[in-house]
Amino acid sequence: MGKIITTNILVACLISLIIQSPVVAATPVKFTLVRNYLIVTTVTIPEAGACEFLLDTGSNTTVLDKGFAHQLGLQPIDRVQLVTTVGTQVVPRAKLARLTLGDRTADNLEVIYSDLREVRAVLPKVKGILGQNFLAQFNYLIDYSNHRIQFVDQPDERWCGAQFPFSQAEGKMLIQIKSNLHFMLDSAIADLLLFDADRKKHELGRVDELSRPMNLQSALGNQVIWQATIRTFQIGAILFKNLPITFLPQRPEDEGRIENGLLPMSLFESIYVNNHQGYVIFNPLTKTTTVNQ
């Protein structure tokens, strides 16, 4: 991870001076952080009980390991195309009766199932990937420092900071960086990633130490990538220096891709995601509430 430097731009946090109704918050959900960026948490599925899942804001749907899907007795309703950074695959789609994380539950949840061998090579106990079709229903804080997820209900007035609006497109959270670059917030990647590098890398600023081409392999295919270091990368008041970045060349199947790159959420100590109003706060501050007696 690159060094993080906070500039002198201060975000003013409003202090409440009147008695307000308390905000009801759920008990935090603990998670395990693997390799300093992968969030592994426990979900509950009635047919299977407690199961370990990888939380992935970069996946627009929830994915089950195909062996686990068969264990649950799921019946496919159709087949859809699964697209990743290294290839595509046609996979079955089904409906899961219920899935719960903490005190949040989704019924009749769409799931696809596939061979998760790359995920399970790193996380052998993981049964699936919890994606945006579950997460986008709720507001939550991902606290990397304390390894917890905090779900909140509206109105929430405990966290403040610069609000970065995001758009929801194809189930993805997209924020604008620079003048015309849109990055998807992704909790399951380690480094900043840029697609169509030949045309877009000059828009990020100075890039050093471009590596020789490397071959990224997976069950879905192979992809040539380059790795480098970007001198400075700024989001609001947060300035990153000497940040690792991965470049991917343009592929025919990427022609309709709506995002220019992927932004790792693990770059930050915490992130507040307000799906109801469509914004995120990076490294939010906790408001202090003063009550008049």
Residue, then its C-alpha position, 0 to 999 in steps of 0.5 A: m500500500g502506498k503511503i497516505i498523507t492527509t493534506n491541510i484541507l479540513v472537513a468541518c463536522l457539524i456539532s448538534l446543539i439540540i437534543q435529538s432522538p438516538v440513532v438505532a444501530a445494529t451490533p457490529v459484524k466482525f470480519t477477518l481481514v486476509r492479506n490486508y484487503l480481503i474481507v471474510t465474514t460469516v453469513t447465515i443461510p437457513e439450509a446450511g447455517a453459518c458460512e464464511f463468505l468473501l465480501d466483494t463490492g466489486s461483484n454485482t451479484t452474489v456468487l456461490d461455489k458450485g459444490f455448495a450450491h448443489q449441497l443446498g439443492l438449488q435449481p437453476i432458473d437460467r444461465v448468464q454470462l459471468v465477466t471478470t478481469v481475466g475472462t468470461q464464463v456462462v454460469p447457472r443462476a438461481k434464487l436463494a430463499r434467505l441470506t442474513l449478515g448480522d441483523r440484515t436479511a435478504d429474501n429470494l436473493e439472486v445467486i449464480y454459482s461457479d468454480l471458485r478455485e482461485v478464491r478457495a485457494v486463498l480462502p479454503k473455508v469460503k462458500g461464496i462471495l457476497g455481492q452488491n445485490f445484497l449490500a446495495q440494500f443497506n447503509y453501512l460502515i466498513d471499518y478496516s482498522n477495527h475489522r467490523i461492519q456497522f449497518v445503520d438506518q436512516p437518519d444517520e448523523r454519527w459520521c461526517g466528512a466529504q461526501f463523494p457521490f456515486s452512481q449505480a450502474e449495472g450494480k456497480m458503485l462508480i465514483q468520478i476521479k480526475s476529470n473523466l475517469h470513473f472508478m468502481l469501488d472494489s473491496a476484493i482487490a489489493d491495488l489500484l487498477l486501470f483498464d485500457a491503459d494505453r489510452k488512459k494512463h496519462e490522465l493519472g499523472r506521473v507513473d514510474e517503474l513500469s514492469r515488463p508484461m506479466n501473465l495473469q492466469s485463472a480458470l476463466g483465462n489469461q490476461v497480460i498485465w503491467q504493474a507500476t507505481i503512480r507518484t501521487f493519487q489524490i481523492g478529496a483531502i487524502l493524498f497517496k504517494n508511490l501507490p502501486i497500480t496495475f494496468l490492463p490493456q484493452r480487450p474486445e470484451d471490454e468494449g462496453r465496460i462502463e468503469n475505467g478502473l477499480l479503486p481498492m476500498s482497503l486503501f482507507e481506514s474506513i468507508y461509510v457507504n450510504n446507498h439510500q442517498g448515493y454517496v460515500i465518505f472516505n475515512p469518516l470522522t465521528k461527530t460529537t453531540t452536545v446536548n443542552q440540558 
